[in-house]
């Protein structure tokens, strides 16, 4: 049985030993052969001398702690002012019982699926998505403590609570601290706070998620996830290739993140006519070497489904490994390591409102998110599952409103729906991958229910929630959608009324939020702004011009930028200016037809070139 070494506030050591059914020992009495003990470590000593006995170092930090163990702990638990020892003992025991294992939404799981292997594999062998077996529990004291911390320090506190440290299987808190510092370095983010929150109007607080290297919310995950991934493949000999489908933002964010890492290649599939001119320019500016950008003559749903089919094709993957020494993984939010970092900014946003005294400890907020693949709003739902006080989640769709209908009726139905190209292309999605994870949470981990519903969706094109699950869904979620005309009108109204320039996706969320406010008592709202206006400048300009429908045609991006910056106080992010003004590639963009077999051939060719 493992030992536990308690440092920091050690008055709870003896009580913790009783609670865990272990013997209590002071570190001065430790002898060879020690097992199944809680060891009270007094004073500042070299903890490496105790490592040979095995077991985690638990650092109980906070008040009445005179010695810091920030460089040596495996698990940290805060002791809050005025908290009794029994409460601390309970929380330490609960933290130690936290499972490091993952399971599939469709049943496969148990030991063997740890954090790093889940990051490396991306998707479960049975086609399901990986889910953690334990979710941490944050208290009002945690949120009060976090209200005074920076984004980087908040990320450290939140993420190490989700990642149970185990040598060789996860990432230590000290390694995590280094990775977080690099991911959110001021050199790569245009806002010093990383995630500013702007009070646009009474009770409306915009969470600005677009100040990263590619000016979209995906940067929060895809500056950190590649560092997780590199750690997960450190001892692997094969070439790893990240295969990602994008509706516009994931592609360039994945490229930006993985270009900072060594020895990992990226292939991005995007709908050829389904991303903005700026998004396309960002991706094509990176084409070459270990980056392949492929425009597919199809919509995003085809690209995403193709990626899943390739991942689930064991014979093809074996051929790829044998013929090109290449192994695939994913950077889409089907990968838990991609989804996890997004939980942080919802907790950070709430805690900033707490710190600004907009809300009091324990007060609830509403969260509004423009949603396509359901990953971003699911991150917020995970935050609530971990204790964040959220009253309602408002799911905002554009005219591809399958999620609005699902949340309103309990029926997820893709039949007789054609994907519409809109001015908010990043949410032009009909088959939302992360709905599967949501179903798993909704039915308390009943994998048979999840398998049945997903099988219905694959074979019939729809599924219907059992009545008890639909009722549970509606306790937390509401939804609405926004037409193209409403999107453009909202951009104009918010700029003229509040001097705040929205991108098209945030405009979708803003319009749906306004509809929601008319039907409920208003409390403080966190609204996720997922991209800079400068990623979709033509539609934004058309909104300000009073047009009722976006042209979705070609345009001079530089001229539109000049127009918008003269008319408003908004600034074009450096990265977008650089991408738009980059020299055009000497060859035309790579494209292919709507064929899974063609995509497999393109992928095989890319992997072969990497190894030549």
ZIZI-V820711 format. One record per pair of residues at least 24 apart in sequence whose ideal C-beta (glycine too) atoms are under 10 Angstrom apart, sorted by the first residue. I is the first residue (numbers start at 0). J is the second residue. If there is no record, write none. Layout:
i;j
I;J
I;J
//
This chain:
i;j
0;34
0;35
0;36
0;53
0;54
1;34
1;35
1;36
1;52
1;53
1;54
1;55
1;95
2;29
2;33
2;34
2;35
2;36
2;37
2;38
2;49
2;52
2;53
2;54
2;55
2;56
3;35
3;36
3;37
3;38
3;39
3;54
3;55
3;56
3;57
3;73
3;74
3;91
3;92
3;95
4;29
4;36
4;37
4;38
4;39
4;40
4;46
4;49
4;50
4;52
4;53
4;54
4;55
4;56
4;57
4;58
4;68
4;71
4;72
4;73
5;37
5;38
5;39
5;40
5;41
5;55
5;56
5;57
5;58
5;59
5;76
5;91
6;38
6;39
6;40
6;41
6;42
6;43
6;44
6;46
6;49
6;56
6;57
6;58
6;59
6;60
6;64
6;66
6;67
6;68
6;71
6;72
6;75
7;40
7;56
7;57
7;58
7;59
7;60
7;61
7;63
7;64
7;65
7;66
7;67
7;68
7;72
7;75
7;76
7;77
7;78
8;58
8;59
8;60
8;61
8;62
8;63
8;64
8;65
8;66
8;76
8;77
8;78
8;82
8;84
8;87
8;91
9;37
9;38
9;39
9;40
9;41
9;42
9;57
9;59
9;64
9;66
10;39
10;59
10;63
10;78
10;84
10;87
10;88
11;37
11;39
11;57
11;59
11;76
11;78
11;83
11;84
11;85
11;86
11;87
11;88
11;89
11;90
11;91
11;92
12;36
12;37
12;38
12;39
12;40
12;41
12;57
12;59
12;84
12;88
12;91
13;37
13;39
13;84
13;88
14;84
14;85
14;87
14;88
14;89
14;91
14;92
15;39
15;57
15;59
15;84
15;87
15;88
15;89
15;91
15;92
15;95
16;88
17;88
18;85
18;88
18;89
18;91
18;92
18;95
19;88
19;91
19;92
19;95
19;96
21;54
26;52
37;91
37;95
40;66
40;68
41;66
42;66
43;67
43;68
44;71
45;71
46;70
46;71
46;72
46;73
47;71
50;166
53;166
54;95
55;94
55;95
55;163
55;164
55;165
55;166
56;164
57;91
57;94
57;95
58;172
59;87
59;88
59;90
59;91
61;87
61;140
61;144
69;155
69;172
69;173
69;176
70;172
70;173
70;176
71;171
71;172
71;173
72;159
72;164
72;171
72;172
72;173
73;159
73;163
73;164
73;165
73;166
73;169
73;171
73;172
73;173
74;159
74;160
74;163
74;164
74;172
75;155
75;156
75;159
75;160
75;164
75;172
76;160
77;138
77;140
77;141
77;144
77;156
78;140
79;138
79;139
79;140
79;141
79;143
79;144
80;140
80;143
80;144
81;140
82;138
82;140
86;138
90;136
90;138
93;133
93;135
93;136
94;133
94;135
94;136
94;160
94;163
95;163
96;133
96;163
97;131
97;132
97;133
97;134
97;135
97;136
97;160
97;161
97;162
97;163
97;164
98;131
98;132
98;133
98;134
98;163
99;131
99;132
99;133
99;162
99;163
99;164
99;165
99;168
99;169
100;131
100;132
100;133
100;163
100;165
100;168
101;128
101;129
101;130
101;131
101;132
101;133
101;335
102;127
102;129
102;130
102;131
102;132
102;439
102;444
102;446
103;127
103;128
103;129
103;130
103;435
103;439
103;446
103;449
103;450
104;128
104;129
104;130
104;435
104;436
104;437
104;438
104;439
104;440
104;444
104;446
104;449
104;450
104;453
105;435
105;439
105;446
105;447
105;449
105;450
105;451
105;453
105;454
106;445
106;446
106;447
106;449
106;450
107;446
108;132
108;444
108;446
112;335
113;162
113;163
113;165
113;167
113;168
113;169
113;231
114;161
114;162
114;163
114;164
114;165
114;168
114;169
114;170
114;227
114;230
114;231
114;335
114;336
114;339
115;162
115;165
115;167
115;168
115;169
115;170
115;227
115;228
115;230
115;231
115;232
115;233
115;336
116;168
116;169
116;231
117;227
117;231
117;334
117;335
117;336
117;339
118;169
118;170
118;224
118;227
118;228
118;229
118;230
118;231
118;232
118;328
118;329
118;334
118;335
118;336
118;337
118;339
119;227
119;228
119;230
119;231
119;232
119;235
119;239
119;326
119;328
119;334
119;336
120;231
120;310
120;326
120;327
120;328
120;329
120;334
120;335
121;228
121;241
121;242
121;243
121;306
121;310
121;327
121;328
121;329
121;330
121;331
121;333
121;334
121;335
121;336
121;337
122;306
122;307
122;310
122;311
122;327
122;328
122;329
122;331
122;333
122;334
122;335
122;432
123;310
123;311
123;333
124;310
124;311
124;313
125;311
125;446
125;450
126;307
126;308
126;310
126;311
126;435
126;450
126;453
126;457
127;333
127;435
127;436
127;439
127;446
127;449
127;450
127;453
128;332
128;333
128;334
128;335
128;338
128;432
128;433
128;435
128;436
128;439
128;449
128;453
129;333
129;334
129;335
129;336
129;338
129;436
130;335
130;435
130;436
130;439
130;440
130;444
130;446
130;449
131;161
131;162
131;163
131;335
131;339
131;381
132;163
132;444
133;161
133;163
134;160
134;161
134;342
134;381
134;382
134;384
134;385
134;386
134;440
135;159
135;160
135;161
135;162
135;163
135;384
135;385
135;386
136;160
136;384
136;385
136;386
137;346
137;382
137;385
137;386
137;387
138;360
138;361
138;386
139;353
139;359
139;360
139;361
139;362
139;386
139;388
140;360
141;346
141;350
141;385
141;386
141;387
142;346
142;349
142;350
142;352
142;353
142;354
142;358
142;360
142;361
142;386
142;387
142;388
143;350
143;353
143;354
143;359
143;360
143;361
144;350
145;346
145;347
145;349
145;350
145;351
145;353
145;354
146;347
146;349
146;350
146;351
146;352
146;353
146;354
146;355
146;356
146;358
146;360
147;350
147;353
147;354
148;347
148;350
148;351
148;354
149;183
149;191
149;192
149;193
149;194
149;347
150;179
150;183
150;188
150;190
150;191
150;192
150;193
150;194
150;195
150;219
150;343
150;344
150;347
150;351
151;176
151;179
151;180
151;182
151;183
151;184
151;185
151;192
151;193
151;343
152;176
152;179
152;347
153;179
153;193
153;194
153;343
153;344
153;346
153;347
153;348
153;350
153;351
154;178
154;179
154;180
154;182
154;183
154;193
154;194
154;219
154;223
154;340
154;342
154;343
154;344
154;346
154;347
155;179
155;180
155;343
156;343
156;346
156;347
156;350
157;339
157;340
157;342
157;343
157;344
157;345
157;346
157;347
157;350
157;382
157;385
158;223
158;227
158;339
158;340
158;342
158;343
160;385
161;335
161;339
161;340
161;342
161;343
161;381
161;385
162;227
162;336
162;339
167;234
169;227
169;230
169;231
170;226
170;227
170;230
170;231
174;226
174;230
175;223
175;226
175;227
175;230
177;226
178;222
178;223
178;224
178;225
178;226
178;227
178;229
178;230
179;222
179;223
179;226
179;340
179;343
181;222
181;223
181;226
181;259
182;211
182;218
182;219
182;220
182;221
182;222
182;223
182;224
182;225
182;226
182;227
182;256
182;259
182;340
183;211
183;218
183;219
183;222
183;223
183;340
183;343
184;212
184;222
186;212
187;211
187;212
187;213
187;218
187;222
187;255
187;256
187;259
187;574
188;212
188;218
188;219
188;222
189;214
189;531
189;570
189;572
189;573
189;574
192;347
192;351
193;218
193;219
193;343
193;344
193;347
194;219
194;343
194;344
194;347
194;348
194;351
195;351
195;528
196;344
196;347
196;348
196;349
196;351
196;352
196;355
196;357
196;525
196;526
196;528
197;497
197;499
197;526
197;528
198;352
198;355
198;357
198;497
198;499
198;523
199;493
199;496
199;497
199;498
199;499
199;501
199;509
199;524
199;526
199;528
200;493
200;496
200;497
200;499
200;509
200;524
201;521
201;523
201;524
202;357
202;364
202;365
202;516
202;521
202;522
202;523
202;524
203;365
203;367
203;493
203;497
203;499
203;509
203;512
203;513
203;516
203;521
203;523
203;524
203;525
203;526
204;348
204;349
204;351
204;352
204;355
204;357
204;358
204;364
204;523
204;524
204;525
204;526
205;348
205;367
205;493
205;497
205;499
205;501
205;505
205;508
205;509
205;524
205;525
205;526
205;527
205;528
206;344
206;345
206;347
206;348
206;349
206;351
206;366
206;367
206;368
206;379
206;505
206;525
206;526
206;527
206;528
206;529
207;344
207;348
207;505
207;526
207;527
207;528
207;529
207;531
208;341
208;344
208;348
208;375
208;505
208;527
208;528
208;529
208;530
208;531
209;248
209;502
209;504
209;505
209;528
209;529
209;530
209;531
209;532
209;533
209;534
209;572
209;575
210;531
210;572
211;252
211;255
211;256
211;531
211;572
211;574
212;251
212;252
212;255
212;256
212;258
212;259
212;572
212;573
212;574
213;248
213;249
213;250
213;251
213;252
213;253
213;254
213;255
213;256
213;278
213;281
213;282
213;530
213;531
213;534
213;572
213;574
213;575
213;578
214;248
214;251
214;252
214;277
214;278
214;281
214;502
214;530
214;531
214;532
214;533
214;534
214;571
214;572
214;573
214;574
214;575
214;578
215;247
215;248
215;249
215;251
215;252
215;278
215;281
215;425
215;502
215;504
215;529
215;530
215;531
215;534
215;572
216;248
216;252
216;341
216;344
216;368
216;369
216;374
216;375
216;378
216;425
216;504
216;527
216;528
216;529
216;530
217;245
217;247
217;248
217;249
217;250
217;251
217;252
217;253
217;255
217;256
217;330
217;331
217;332
217;337
217;341
217;374
217;375
217;425
217;529
217;530
218;248
218;251
218;252
218;255
218;256
218;340
218;574
219;252
219;340
219;341
219;342
219;343
219;344
219;347
219;375
219;378
220;249
220;252
220;253
220;256
220;330
220;332
220;334
220;336
220;337
220;338
220;339
220;340
220;341
220;342
220;343
220;344
220;374
220;375
220;378
221;248
221;249
221;250
221;251
221;252
221;253
221;254
221;255
221;256
221;257
221;330
221;337
221;340
222;252
222;255
222;256
222;259
222;340
223;256
223;336
223;337
223;339
223;340
223;341
223;343
224;252
224;253
224;256
224;257
224;330
224;332
224;334
224;335
224;336
224;337
224;338
224;339
224;340
224;341
225;252
225;253
225;254
225;255
225;256
225;257
225;258
225;259
225;260
225;263
225;265
225;330
225;336
225;337
226;256
226;257
226;259
226;260
226;336
227;334
227;335
227;336
227;337
227;339
227;340
228;256
228;257
228;260
228;263
228;328
228;329
228;330
228;334
228;336
228;337
229;257
229;259
229;260
229;261
229;262
229;263
230;260
230;336
231;328
231;336
232;260
232;262
232;263
232;326
232;328
233;262
235;262
235;326
236;324
236;326
237;319
237;320
237;323
237;324
237;325
237;326
237;610
238;262
238;263
238;264
238;289
238;319
238;320
238;323
238;324
238;325
238;326
238;606
238;609
238;610
239;263
239;264
239;265
239;325
239;326
239;327
239;328
240;264
240;265
240;266
240;289
240;291
240;319
240;323
240;325
240;326
240;327
240;328
240;602
240;605
240;606
240;609
241;265
241;266
241;267
241;289
241;290
241;327
241;328
241;329
241;330
241;331
241;334
242;266
242;267
242;268
242;291
242;305
242;306
242;309
242;310
242;327
242;328
242;329
242;330
242;331
242;598
242;602
242;605
242;606
243;267
243;268
243;269
243;302
243;303
243;306
243;328
243;329
243;330
243;331
243;333
243;334
243;337
244;268
244;269
244;270
244;295
244;299
244;300
244;301
244;302
244;303
244;304
244;305
244;306
244;307
244;329
244;330
244;331
244;333
244;372
244;432
245;269
245;270
245;273
245;274
245;278
245;282
245;292
245;299
245;302
245;303
245;330
245;331
245;424
245;425
246;270
246;273
246;274
246;278
246;298
246;299
246;300
246;302
246;303
246;371
246;372
246;423
246;424
246;425
246;426
246;427
246;428
247;273
247;274
247;275
247;277
247;278
247;279
247;281
247;282
247;299
247;371
247;423
247;424
247;425
247;426
247;427
247;504
247;530
247;534
247;535
248;274
248;275
248;278
248;281
248;424
248;425
248;504
248;529
248;530
248;534
249;299
249;303
249;330
249;331
249;332
249;337
249;372
249;374
249;425
250;274
250;278
250;279
250;281
250;282
250;285
250;290
250;292
250;293
250;302
250;330
250;331
251;277
251;278
251;279
251;280
251;281
251;282
251;283
251;284
251;285
251;292
251;534
251;574
251;578
252;281
252;282
252;330
252;337
253;282
253;285
253;290
253;329
253;330
253;331
253;337
254;281
254;282
254;284
254;285
254;286
254;289
254;290
254;291
254;292
254;330
255;281
255;282
255;285
255;574
256;330
256;337
257;285
257;289
257;290
257;330
258;285
258;288
258;289
258;290
260;289
261;289
262;289
263;289
263;328
263;330
264;288
264;289
264;290
264;291
264;325
264;605
264;606
264;608
264;609
264;610
265;289
265;290
265;291
265;292
265;330
265;605
266;290
266;291
266;292
266;293
266;306
266;327
266;598
266;601
266;602
266;605
266;606
266;609
267;291
267;292
267;293
267;294
267;302
267;330
268;292
268;293
268;294
268;295
268;297
268;299
268;301
268;302
268;303
268;305
268;306
268;309
268;591
268;598
268;601
268;602
269;293
269;294
269;295
269;297
269;299
269;302
269;424
269;588
270;294
270;295
270;296
270;297
270;298
270;299
270;300
270;301
270;302
270;303
270;418
270;420
270;424
270;427
270;593
271;295
271;296
271;297
271;298
271;302
271;588
271;589
271;590
271;591
271;592
271;593
272;296
272;297
272;298
272;420
272;424
272;551
273;297
273;298
273;299
273;300
273;302
273;418
273;420
273;421
273;424
273;425
273;427
273;551
274;299
274;420
274;424
274;425
274;427
274;534
274;535
275;422
275;423
275;424
275;425
275;502
275;503
275;530
275;534
275;535
275;536
275;537
275;538
275;551
275;556
276;534
276;535
276;536
276;537
276;551
276;552
276;553
276;554
276;555
276;556
276;559
276;579
277;530
277;531
277;533
277;534
277;535
277;536
277;537
277;556
277;559
277;560
277;571
277;575
277;578
277;579
278;424
278;425
278;530
278;534
278;535
278;575
278;578
279;578
279;588
280;556
280;575
280;577
280;578
280;579
280;580
280;581
280;583
281;534
281;574
281;575
281;577
281;578
281;579
281;581
282;578
282;588
283;578
283;581
283;583
283;584
283;587
283;588
283;589
284;574
284;577
284;578
284;579
284;580
284;581
284;582
284;583
284;584
285;578
285;581
286;584
286;586
286;588
286;589
287;584
287;586
288;608
288;609
289;605
289;608
289;609
290;605
291;589
291;601
291;602
291;604
291;605
291;606
291;608
291;609
292;584
292;588
292;589
293;588
293;589
293;590
293;591
293;597
293;598
293;601
293;602
293;605
294;587
294;588
294;589
294;590
294;591
295;589
295;590
295;591
295;592
295;593
295;594
295;597
295;598
295;601
296;590
296;591
296;592
296;593
296;594
296;597
297;418
297;591
297;592
297;593
297;594
297;598
298;399
298;417
298;418
298;419
298;420
298;427
298;428
298;429
298;593
299;371
299;372
299;399
299;418
299;424
299;425
299;426
299;427
299;428
299;429
299;430
300;399
300;413
300;416
300;418
300;427
300;428
300;429
300;430
300;431
301;418
301;430
301;593
301;594
301;595
301;598
302;331
302;593
302;598
303;331
303;333
303;372
303;428
303;429
303;430
303;431
303;432
304;430
304;432
304;457
304;595
305;593
305;594
305;595
305;597
305;598
305;599
305;602
306;330
306;331
306;333
306;432
306;598
306;602
307;331
307;333
307;430
307;432
308;595
308;598
308;599
309;595
309;598
309;599
309;602
312;595
312;599
315;595
315;596
315;599
315;602
315;603
318;599
318;603
319;599
319;602
319;603
319;606
319;607
320;606
322;603
322;606
322;607
322;610
323;602
323;603
323;604
323;605
323;606
323;607
323;608
323;609
323;610
323;611
324;606
324;607
324;609
324;610
325;602
325;603
325;605
325;606
325;607
325;609
325;610
326;606
327;602
327;606
331;372
331;374
331;432
331;433
332;372
332;373
332;374
332;375
332;377
332;378
332;431
332;432
332;433
332;436
333;372
333;374
333;432
333;433
333;435
333;436
334;374
335;436
337;374
338;374
338;375
338;377
338;378
338;381
338;433
338;436
339;378
339;381
340;378
341;374
341;375
341;376
341;377
341;378
341;379
341;381
341;382
341;527
342;377
342;378
342;379
342;380
342;381
342;382
342;383
342;384
342;385
342;387
343;378
343;382
344;375
344;378
344;379
344;382
344;525
344;527
345;375
345;376
345;378
345;379
345;380
345;381
345;382
345;383
345;385
345;387
345;389
345;525
345;527
346;378
346;379
346;381
346;382
346;383
346;385
346;386
346;387
347;382
348;379
348;382
348;387
348;525
348;526
348;527
349;379
349;382
349;387
349;388
349;389
349;523
349;525
350;387
351;525
352;523
352;525
353;388
357;523
358;388
358;522
358;523
360;388
361;388
362;388
362;390
362;522
362;523
363;387
363;388
363;389
363;390
363;391
363;522
363;523
364;388
364;389
364;390
364;391
364;522
364;523
364;524
364;525
365;389
365;390
365;391
365;392
365;393
365;477
365;512
365;515
365;516
365;519
365;521
365;522
365;523
365;524
365;525
365;526
366;390
366;391
366;392
366;393
366;394
366;524
366;525
366;526
366;527
367;391
367;392
367;393
367;394
367;395
367;477
367;479
367;505
367;507
367;508
367;509
367;511
367;512
367;513
367;515
367;516
367;524
367;525
367;526
367;527
367;528
368;392
368;393
368;394
368;395
368;426
368;504
368;508
368;511
368;512
368;525
368;526
368;527
368;528
368;529
369;393
369;394
369;395
369;396
369;397
369;423
369;425
369;426
369;481
369;502
369;503
369;504
369;505
369;506
369;507
369;508
369;509
369;510
369;511
369;512
369;526
369;527
369;528
369;529
369;530
370;394
370;395
370;396
370;397
370;402
370;403
370;406
370;426
370;428
370;431
370;433
370;478
370;504
370;507
370;508
370;511
370;527
370;529
371;396
371;397
371;399
371;401
371;402
371;423
371;424
371;425
371;426
371;427
371;428
371;429
371;431
371;432
371;433
371;504
371;529
372;402
372;425
372;426
372;428
372;430
372;431
372;432
372;433
372;434
373;402
373;405
373;426
373;428
373;431
373;432
373;433
373;434
373;435
373;436
373;437
374;431
374;432
374;433
374;434
374;436
374;437
375;425
375;426
375;433
375;527
375;529
376;402
376;431
376;433
376;437
376;476
376;478
376;527
377;431
377;432
377;433
377;434
377;435
377;436
377;437
377;440
378;433
378;527
379;525
379;527
380;433
380;436
380;437
380;440
380;441
380;475
380;476
381;436
381;437
381;440
383;475
384;440
389;475
389;525
390;475
390;519
390;520
390;522
390;523
390;524
391;473
391;474
391;475
391;476
391;477
391;515
391;519
391;522
391;524
392;475
392;476
392;477
392;478
393;476
393;477
393;478
393;479
393;508
393;511
393;512
393;514
393;515
393;516
393;519
393;524
393;526
394;476
394;477
394;478
394;479
394;480
394;508
394;511
395;423
395;426
395;478
395;479
395;480
395;481
395;504
395;505
395;506
395;507
395;508
395;509
395;510
395;511
395;512
395;514
395;515
395;526
395;527
396;421
396;423
396;426
396;428
396;431
396;478
396;479
396;480
396;481
396;507
396;508
396;511
397;421
397;422
397;423
397;424
397;425
397;426
397;427
397;428
397;480
397;481
397;482
397;483
397;485
397;486
397;503
397;504
397;506
397;507
397;510
397;511
398;422
398;423
398;426
398;427
398;480
398;481
398;482
398;483
398;485
398;486
398;507
399;423
399;424
399;426
399;427
399;428
399;429
399;480
400;426
400;429
400;478
400;479
400;480
400;481
400;482
401;428
401;429
401;430
401;431
401;434
401;461
401;480
402;426
402;428
402;429
402;431
402;434
402;476
402;478
402;480
403;477
403;478
403;479
403;480
403;481
403;511
404;478
404;480
405;431
405;434
405;437
405;461
405;462
405;463
405;464
405;469
405;472
405;476
405;478
406;469
406;472
406;473
406;475
406;476
406;477
406;478
406;479
407;472
407;473
407;476
407;477
407;478
407;479
407;480
408;463
408;464
408;469
409;462
409;463
409;464
409;465
409;466
409;468
409;469
409;470
409;472
409;473
410;461
410;462
410;463
410;464
410;469
411;438
411;452
411;453
411;455
411;456
411;460
411;461
411;462
411;463
411;464
412;456
412;459
412;460
412;461
412;462
412;463
413;456
413;459
413;460
413;461
413;462
414;459
414;460
414;461
415;460
416;460
419;483
420;549
420;551
421;481
421;482
421;483
421;486
421;503
421;504
421;507
421;538
421;549
421;551
422;483
422;486
422;487
422;490
422;502
422;503
422;504
422;506
422;507
422;535
422;537
422;538
422;539
422;541
422;542
422;548
422;549
422;550
422;551
423;481
423;483
423;486
423;502
423;503
423;504
423;505
423;506
423;507
423;508
423;529
423;530
423;535
423;538
423;549
424;503
424;504
424;534
424;535
424;538
424;551
425;502
425;503
425;504
425;529
425;530
425;534
425;535
426;503
426;504
426;507
426;508
426;529
430;456
430;457
430;460
434;462
437;472
437;476
438;462
438;464
438;468
438;472
440;471
441;465
441;467
441;468
441;469
441;471
441;472
441;475
441;476
442;467
442;468
442;471
443;468
443;471
477;511
477;514
477;515
477;518
477;519
478;511
478;515
479;507
479;508
479;510
479;511
479;512
479;513
479;514
479;515
479;518
480;507
480;510
480;511
480;514
481;506
481;507
481;508
481;509
481;510
481;511
481;513
481;514
482;507
482;510
482;547
482;548
483;507
483;538
483;541
483;542
483;546
483;547
483;548
483;549
483;551
484;542
484;546
484;547
484;548
484;549
485;509
485;510
485;511
485;513
485;514
485;547
486;510
486;538
486;539
486;541
486;542
486;548
486;549
487;538
487;539
487;540
487;541
487;542
487;543
487;544
487;545
487;546
487;547
487;548
487;549
488;542
488;545
488;546
488;547
489;513
489;542
490;532
490;535
490;538
490;539
490;540
490;541
490;542
490;543
490;544
491;539
491;541
491;542
491;543
491;544
491;545
491;546
492;542
493;542
494;532
494;539
494;542
494;543
494;563
494;566
494;567
494;568
494;569
495;543
498;567
498;568
498;569
499;528
499;532
499;567
499;568
499;569
500;531
500;532
500;533
500;539
500;542
500;543
500;563
500;564
500;566
500;567
500;568
500;569
500;570
501;526
501;528
501;530
501;532
501;535
501;539
501;542
501;569
502;528
502;529
502;530
502;531
502;532
502;533
502;534
502;535
502;536
502;538
502;539
503;529
503;530
503;532
503;534
503;535
503;536
503;537
503;538
503;539
503;541
503;542
503;549
504;528
504;529
504;530
504;534
504;535
505;529
505;530
505;531
505;532
506;532
506;535
506;538
506;539
506;542
531;569
531;570
531;571
531;572
531;574
531;575
532;560
532;563
532;567
532;569
532;570
532;571
532;572
532;575
533;559
533;560
533;563
533;564
533;569
533;570
533;571
533;572
533;574
533;575
533;576
533;579
534;571
534;572
534;575
534;578
536;560
536;561
536;562
536;563
536;564
536;571
536;575
536;579
537;562
537;563
539;563
539;567
539;569
540;566
543;567
555;579
556;580
//
